[in-house]
Amino acid sequence: MGTRRKITIVGNGFASLFFIQYLLALPVVPFFAGFLRRLYSRYDITLIGNGRFTYYPAIPEFITGKKGRKDVCLDIRPFLRRRHIRFVDAVVTDIRDGGRTVIANGKAHENDALFLGIGPAFLEDDIPGTREYTLSPCNGPDDMERFMRRIEALEEGIVYLGFKINRRDGFAAGRGGQMYECACLLDFVLRQRGVRDRFEIHFFSPNLEPGETGAITDRLRERGIVLDYGYEPAAFVAGGMQDADGAFRRADLVLYSPGITGSRLVRESCLPVSAGGQIEVDRYGQVAGLNRVFTAGDCASHENPPPWVPHQAHMAQFRARAAAKNMRAVLNGDSSAATYRYELSCILNMENDALWLHRAADDKPPFWNLFPRHSKRLIGIKNLFEKLYLFYLRYL
Ligand SMILES: Cc1cc2nc3c(=O)[nH]c(=O)nc-3n(C[C@H](O)[C@H](O)[C@H](O)COP(=O)(O)OP(=O)(O)OC[C@H]3O[C@@H](n4cnc5c(N)ncnc54)[C@H](O)[C@@H]3O)c2cc1C
């Protein structure tokens, strides 16, 4: 018992859950798994988080009403119990001693190895008024439910949707794809309500070149969405936006995703901070300059990334797999050797159509090219991935 190595995991989002998946073998008999692990386990694992997992990829579907809070929020404690992982319901406020001590709700937790999956923070101070006058799907179900209540109360109006990307770490730290999806789904429901002609939908981003073309732009154009590519408001204000020249643009509702950065914990603890405000990390998932501290997911920068790679659950999976292998190696006295691939892959659901957006550093196609890249049938595949993953979290 005394030789068990103490591992602390912070956060219970995609990165941490993928990390657990790759660190521990899948229980063969899930019902007895917790008991068996108590008898035999090489690790003594503690996870510090809020116990609630959010399946963000389904949040845009709040717009069509096909998904709601109960579909995307899941109590993760039974998953942890089956793996004999101790759960601490707390917020981590500091990391000390080069990572060996984590402070959560005023209490110190010591570890032999640490994994951080603490997710993103957003550059909400970048454009004044972001907090007060915009909503974002990236803030989870509360914001999305508020957005839907306000849309449903409108008989007519002007809606702006947009995003901004933080490029200071050399990659696309932002949520473009999700916002395109929200714009197309909004067009769909307004048509379904028979009121689309009474609404203007605008799509804006300072990170898009005016005149930019491509498959996504074609989908927005075919839906009559006004393309404000290149536009960045100077401020969000009551009833709309203010432009750099002082002009006022009316907007009844704004759904906006600011660029991604690291949270306060990243800035205010012993963690090294990248130029973009994220945890500085190498290609093995090791936090720069700290021993036996690993990270993955939206809180972490990359070492020499391709400029197009975004933060995604998909990338969090690749990164968490490498981090789990490397943590095991390091705890066995070996060096980290596992790296990860760069890939962008997601299905953009437009309800009456869908696109598989895909790009890989090694040019590998998704699933050996078994699926079409542009077909409404992709929506069924996206739903299947979601069902399988949530089944795994609930029962395995
Ligand atoms: C609307 C939307 C749609 C998306 N669609 C897709 C998609 O189709 N495909 C795809 O691959 N990706 C998609 N993504 C991106 C994906 O959801 C993220 O990349 C993923 O959630 C990142 O995982 P993470 O674990 O790094 O962060 P998160 O999932 O945000 O988890 C972070 C965890 O850390 C916890 N935490 C944070 N700070 C602390 C602290 N101080 N103490 C304790 N716990 C803490 C949080 O409570 C949470 O449990 C989408 C995102 C959004 C918002």
The ligand as an ORCA input file, in Angstrom:
! r2SCAN-3c Opt
* xyz 0 1
  C     -20.371     25.112    -27.858
  C     -19.168     24.224    -27.985
  C     -19.144     23.206    -28.937
  C     -18.014     22.381    -29.067
  N     -18.006     21.398    -30.033
  C     -16.925     20.582    -30.130
  C     -16.921     19.513    -31.084
  O     -17.881     19.321    -31.856
  N     -15.825     18.711    -31.128
  C     -14.747     18.888    -30.299
  O     -13.789     18.103    -30.375
  N     -14.724     19.906    -29.405
  C     -15.780     20.744    -29.300
  N     -15.774     21.779    -28.389
  C     -14.549     22.029    -27.596
  C     -14.481     21.135    -26.354
  O     -15.670     21.193    -25.628
  C     -13.306     21.572    -25.500
  O     -12.136     21.556    -26.278
  C     -13.158     20.662    -24.293
  O     -14.245     20.862    -23.421
  C     -11.842     20.907    -23.576
  O     -11.728     20.023    -22.515
  P     -10.984     20.481    -21.171
  O     -11.030     19.310    -20.251
  O      -9.695     21.079    -21.510
  O     -11.885     21.664    -20.591
  P     -13.356     21.586    -19.983
  O     -14.163     20.553    -20.676
  O     -13.837     23.002    -19.983
  O     -13.135     21.105    -18.482
  C     -12.425     21.867    -17.552
  C     -12.686     21.290    -16.167
  O     -11.845     21.929    -15.193
  C     -12.615     22.319    -14.086
  N     -11.866     23.406    -13.430
  C     -11.485     24.570    -13.983
  N     -10.786     25.309    -13.071
  C     -10.729     24.560    -11.940
  C     -10.155     24.781    -10.663
  N      -9.478     25.893    -10.381
  N     -10.308     23.821     -9.703
  C     -10.971     22.671     -9.981
  N     -11.531     22.412    -11.200
  C     -11.406     23.355    -12.151
  C     -13.973     22.653    -14.668
  O     -14.983     22.638    -13.679
  C     -14.125     21.500    -15.674
  O     -14.537     20.330    -15.008
  C     -16.894     22.599    -28.223
  C     -16.931     23.620    -27.263
  C     -18.045     24.418    -27.141
  C     -18.059     25.492    -26.080
*
